[in-house]
Amino acid sequence: MGENHSFRSYHDEQPNQLRLLIMLHNIGATESSKALTIHQISEWTRMEAPELQAYLQKLITSGYAQSFRSEETDKYHLTIDGIRKVLSLYS
């Protein structure tokens, strides 16, 4: 049963990661010059910062997003692979 619960939790998280990926694409965070802070992304997605950071880290680990530090603030944007992933959903 424990494995079943883990499996379900993993899949419950995926829609939020996918939603975030699509949202970043739709709001134009597709290159470093258009990167957004956690606060800005939170305003668009209505997600709390800790939850958002966890999903962003998973997108970064998957190669779909990238972060960098600008003026002492972390900013995030999609990578080419992240853009391709979103576009593949529509084709």
C-alpha positions, -999 to 999 in steps of 0.1 A, spaced: 0 0 0 28 24 8 41 21 -28 6 29 -41 4 60 -21 38 72 -33 28 65 -69 -4 85 -64 14 114 -48 40 116 -76 12 118 -102 -7 143 -82 23 166 -83 28 163 -121 -3 184 -130 11 213 -109 45 210 -125 29 209 -159 7 238 -151 37 258 -139 57 248 -171 28 260 -193 23 291 -172 60 301 -175 57 297 -213 24 316 -215 37 346 -195 69 347 -216 96 335 -192 114 319 -221 149 334 -219 171 351 -194 161 386 -203 125 377 -195 132 357 -164 109 362 -134 114 362 -96 96 338 -73 73 366 -62 64 375 -98 57 338 -107 37 334 -75 14 363 -85 7 347 -119 2 312 -106 -13 319 -72 10 293 -57 28 298 -24 66 304 -26 77 272 -9 55 250 -31 66 270 -61 102 266 -53 98 229 -50 81 226 -84 107 249 -100 135 228 -86 119 197 -102 116 216 -135 153 226 -133 163 190 -125 144 178 -155 161 204 -177 130 224 -184 138 255 -164 169 274 -154 177 298 -126 203 325 -122 211 353 -97 205 389 -108 209 418 -84 208 394 -54 176 378 -65 170 344 -81 152 345 -114 137 317 -134 130 310 -171 123 280 -193 151 263 -213 148 253 -249 138 218 -237 111 234 -215 97 253 -245 98 222 -266 79 203 -239 51 229 -238 49 231 -276 47 193 -279 16 193 -257 -2 214 -283 8 193 -313 
